[in-house]
Amino acid sequence: MYYTYILKSQKGNKQFVGLTKEIDIRFKQHNNGEVESTKEFSPFTLLYYEACINKEDAKIREIFFKTQKGRLFLKKRLKSYFTKIK
């Protein structure tokens, strides 16, 4: 399985989208500052993830989540979460 995931920085309102085969390990790497692109924003909360059978489908979802339509999908999908943080 491949996972597309969305992280939220606990230091601010910044979100990151990625994909991995080992979601638990990758999440720990992000929080331990081992990922160059996100290390200055750790620690993180795992907001959302989806499992895909193959890497190509996960990559398509990753690209989608980085678009305006993808962000709108997440806002609707996680409506109760975003309502609580206001």
Steps between C-alpha positions, in 0.01 A plus 500: 500500500600860438370786710427859410501713813444854622694639793429820692782683671434564869713816470264669259228448248721335237397170344713250310395226258709191432497134413676202648493125529559502878277767653601441864870525421456805276291680762775443758761626254303822451461550876867425569614763250648240264318629191683799353193673354301494826753493784460866595123453541494194731322371704204391292150364533389240246177652365406248237622205298376272225625156402550402136596163357767641271740792498358657184155543656651644818702749294183611318333565837805688627489728198124547544536602866742774395236663277223739598241224440701265721518753783124556470442122513705479821318796654166328436629155600644632827223748569462415869875536556520842335183616679658418840821694439331831420 
